[in-house]
Amino acid sequence: MIFDNSEKKADARMEQLLKIITNKDEDKLKGMFSKQAINDALDFDDGMEYLFDLIQGDIVSWKQERFSSSGLRDEGKKYTKLLTWYTVVTDENDYLIFASDYIVNTIDPDNLGFYTLRAKKKAAQEISFKVSWNELEKPGIILTEE
């Protein structure tokens, strides 16, 4: 039996991300994203500012709401992509965070790291974003007003 610890890796990446958001560390946040996502994003710096301004208060808890992974192996090269949805609770608000994260990518090494990050305030009983699958993964930090 093959053991897959992808969910634990996703949780570790989210914990790292939340520390970076708390510290408002732009350099470390950029370091979590793939070069391709940063290059393809419409305005990555605006996205960082949005994210740092959005998440207010001290983080009380967070939990994974949904998880999916996919991968590809081709002629000795491979990628593993994690799609994760989290609820983050601070002492001021609740938030939803979605991440598309390439944790392994020897097919396209410039696309190793977060490709997409969406965040917004959470409405009551909401566990996901109202976005079609083909709109879900856009490069960078997506400003979500819904």
C-alpha positions as a Markdown table, in Angstrom:
| # | Residue | x | y | z |
|---|---|---|---|---|
| 1 | Met | 0.0 | 0.0 | 0.0 |
| 2 | Ile | 1.3 | 3.4 | -0.9 |
| 3 | Phe | 1.0 | 6.1 | 1.8 |
| 4 | Asp | 0.1 | 9.5 | 0.5 |
| 5 | Asn | 0.6 | 12.4 | 2.9 |
| 6 | Ser | -0.5 | 15.1 | 0.5 |
| 7 | Glu | -3.2 | 16.4 | 3.0 |
| 8 | Lys | -0.6 | 16.8 | 5.7 |
| 9 | Lys | 1.6 | 18.7 | 3.2 |
| 10 | Ala | -1.3 | 21.0 | 2.3 |
| 11 | Asp | -1.9 | 21.7 | 6.0 |
| 12 | Ala | 1.8 | 22.4 | 6.5 |
| 13 | Arg | 1.8 | 24.9 | 3.6 |
| 14 | Met | -1.3 | 26.6 | 5.0 |
| 15 | Glu | 0.3 | 26.9 | 8.4 |
| 16 | Gln | 3.3 | 28.5 | 6.7 |
| 17 | Leu | 1.1 | 30.8 | 4.7 |
| 18 | Leu | -0.9 | 32.0 | 7.7 |
| 19 | Lys | 2.4 | 32.8 | 9.6 |
| 20 | Ile | 3.5 | 34.9 | 6.5 |
| 21 | Ile | 0.1 | 36.7 | 6.4 |
| 22 | Thr | 0.3 | 37.4 | 10.2 |
| 23 | Asn | 3.8 | 38.9 | 9.7 |
| 24 | Lys | 2.8 | 40.6 | 6.4 |
| 25 | Asp | 6.1 | 39.3 | 4.9 |
| 26 | Glu | 6.0 | 40.1 | 1.1 |
| 27 | Asp | 9.3 | 38.3 | 0.3 |
| 28 | Lys | 8.3 | 35.1 | 2.0 |
| 29 | Leu | 4.8 | 35.2 | 0.4 |
| 30 | Lys | 6.4 | 35.6 | -3.1 |
| 31 | Gly | 8.7 | 32.7 | -2.3 |
| 32 | Met | 5.7 | 30.4 | -1.8 |
| 33 | Phe | 4.4 | 31.1 | -5.3 |
| 34 | Ser | 5.7 | 29.6 | -8.5 |
| 35 | Lys | 7.7 | 31.9 | -10.9 |
| 36 | Gln | 5.1 | 31.2 | -13.5 |
| 37 | Ala | 2.2 | 32.4 | -11.3 |
| 38 | Ile | 4.0 | 35.6 | -10.4 |
| 39 | Asn | 4.9 | 36.3 | -14.1 |
| 40 | Asp | 1.3 | 35.4 | -15.3 |
| 41 | Ala | -0.6 | 37.3 | -12.6 |
| 42 | Leu | -2.2 | 40.6 | -13.6 |
| 43 | Asp | -0.7 | 42.4 | -10.6 |
| 44 | Phe | 0.8 | 40.2 | -8.0 |
| 45 | Asp | 1.8 | 43.1 | -5.7 |
| 46 | Asp | -1.8 | 44.3 | -5.5 |
| 47 | Gly | -2.9 | 40.8 | -4.7 |
| 48 | Met | -0.4 | 40.7 | -1.8 |
| 49 | Glu | -1.7 | 44.0 | -0.5 |
| 50 | Tyr | -5.3 | 42.8 | -0.8 |
| 51 | Leu | -4.5 | 39.6 | 1.1 |
| 52 | Phe | -2.6 | 41.4 | 3.9 |
| 53 | Asp | -5.5 | 43.9 | 4.3 |
| 54 | Leu | -8.2 | 41.3 | 4.1 |
| 55 | Ile | -7.1 | 39.0 | 7.0 |
| 56 | Gln | -7.7 | 41.0 | 10.1 |
| 57 | Gly | -7.2 | 40.0 | 13.8 |
| 58 | Asp | -5.3 | 37.2 | 15.5 |
| 59 | Ile | -5.7 | 33.7 | 14.0 |
| 60 | Val | -7.7 | 31.6 | 16.5 |
| 61 | Ser | -8.1 | 28.4 | 14.4 |
| 62 | Trp | -8.1 | 27.0 | 10.9 |
| 63 | Lys | -9.3 | 23.8 | 9.3 |
| 64 | Gln | -9.3 | 22.1 | 5.9 |
| 65 | Glu | -12.8 | 22.0 | 4.4 |
| 66 | Arg | -12.0 | 20.2 | 1.1 |
| 67 | Phe | -9.0 | 18.6 | -0.5 |
| 68 | Ser | -8.2 | 17.3 | -3.9 |
| 69 | Ser | -5.0 | 16.3 | -5.6 |
| 70 | Ser | -4.0 | 15.4 | -9.1 |
| 71 | Gly | -0.8 | 14.5 | -10.8 |
| 72 | Leu | 0.9 | 13.3 | -13.9 |
| 73 | Arg | 3.9 | 11.1 | -14.6 |
| 74 | Asp | 5.4 | 11.3 | -18.1 |
| 75 | Glu | 8.8 | 9.8 | -19.2 |
| 76 | Gly | 10.3 | 10.1 | -15.7 |
| 77 | Lys | 9.0 | 13.6 | -15.0 |
| 78 | Lys | 6.0 | 14.4 | -12.9 |
| 79 | Tyr | 3.9 | 16.9 | -11.1 |
| 80 | Thr | 1.6 | 16.8 | -8.0 |
| 81 | Lys | -1.0 | 19.5 | -7.6 |
| 82 | Leu | -3.0 | 20.1 | -4.4 |
| 83 | Leu | -6.3 | 21.9 | -4.4 |
| 84 | Thr | -7.4 | 22.9 | -0.9 |
| 85 | Trp | -10.1 | 24.9 | 0.7 |
| 86 | Tyr | -9.7 | 26.2 | 4.3 |
| 87 | Thr | -11.7 | 28.1 | 6.8 |
| 88 | Val | -9.6 | 30.5 | 8.9 |
| 89 | Val | -11.0 | 32.0 | 12.1 |
| 90 | Thr | -9.6 | 35.1 | 13.6 |
| 91 | Asp | -10.8 | 37.1 | 16.6 |
| 92 | Glu | -12.4 | 39.5 | 14.1 |
| 93 | Asn | -13.8 | 37.4 | 11.2 |
| 94 | Asp | -14.0 | 34.1 | 9.5 |
| 95 | Tyr | -12.4 | 33.6 | 6.0 |
| 96 | Leu | -12.2 | 31.2 | 3.2 |
| 97 | Ile | -8.9 | 30.5 | 1.5 |
| 98 | Phe | -8.5 | 28.4 | -1.6 |
| 99 | Ala | -5.1 | 27.3 | -2.9 |
| 100 | Ser | -3.8 | 25.6 | -6.0 |
| 101 | Asp | -0.3 | 24.4 | -5.1 |
| 102 | Tyr | 2.2 | 22.4 | -7.2 |
| 103 | Ile | 4.2 | 20.7 | -4.5 |
| 104 | Val | 6.2 | 18.7 | -7.1 |
| 105 | Asn | 6.8 | 19.7 | -10.6 |
| 106 | Thr | 9.7 | 18.3 | -12.7 |
| 107 | Ile | 7.7 | 18.8 | -15.9 |
| 108 | Asp | 7.6 | 22.6 | -15.5 |
| 109 | Pro | 10.0 | 23.6 | -12.7 |
| 110 | Asp | 8.9 | 27.3 | -13.1 |
| 111 | Asn | 5.5 | 26.2 | -11.9 |
| 112 | Leu | 6.5 | 24.8 | -8.5 |
| 113 | Gly | 4.6 | 26.4 | -5.6 |
| 114 | Phe | 1.3 | 28.2 | -5.3 |
| 115 | Tyr | -0.3 | 29.0 | -8.6 |
| 116 | Thr | -3.6 | 30.4 | -7.3 |
| 117 | Leu | -4.6 | 31.8 | -4.0 |
| 118 | Arg | -8.1 | 33.1 | -3.3 |
| 119 | Ala | -9.3 | 34.6 | -0.1 |
| 120 | Lys | -12.5 | 36.3 | 1.2 |
| 121 | Lys | -14.6 | 36.8 | 4.2 |
| 122 | Lys | -16.8 | 33.8 | 4.9 |
| 123 | Ala | -20.5 | 34.1 | 4.9 |
| 124 | Ala | -22.6 | 32.0 | 7.3 |
| 125 | Gln | -22.5 | 28.2 | 6.4 |
| 126 | Glu | -20.3 | 28.9 | 3.3 |
| 127 | Ile | -17.6 | 26.3 | 2.7 |
| 128 | Ser | -16.4 | 27.1 | -0.9 |
| 129 | Phe | -16.1 | 29.8 | -3.6 |
| 130 | Lys | -18.8 | 30.3 | -6.2 |
| 131 | Val | -16.5 | 29.9 | -9.1 |
| 132 | Ser | -16.6 | 27.5 | -12.0 |
| 133 | Trp | -13.8 | 25.0 | -12.3 |
| 134 | Asn | -12.2 | 26.7 | -15.3 |
| 135 | Glu | -12.3 | 30.0 | -13.5 |
| 136 | Leu | -10.9 | 28.6 | -10.2 |
| 137 | Glu | -7.3 | 28.5 | -11.1 |
| 138 | Lys | -6.0 | 31.8 | -12.2 |
| 139 | Pro | -2.4 | 32.9 | -11.6 |
| 140 | Gly | -1.5 | 34.9 | -8.5 |
| 141 | Ile | -3.6 | 36.1 | -5.6 |
| 142 | Ile | -7.2 | 36.6 | -6.7 |
| 143 | Leu | -9.2 | 39.5 | -5.4 |
| 144 | Thr | -12.6 | 38.0 | -4.5 |
| 145 | Glu | -15.4 | 40.3 | -3.7 |
| 146 | Glu | -18.4 | 37.8 | -3.6 |
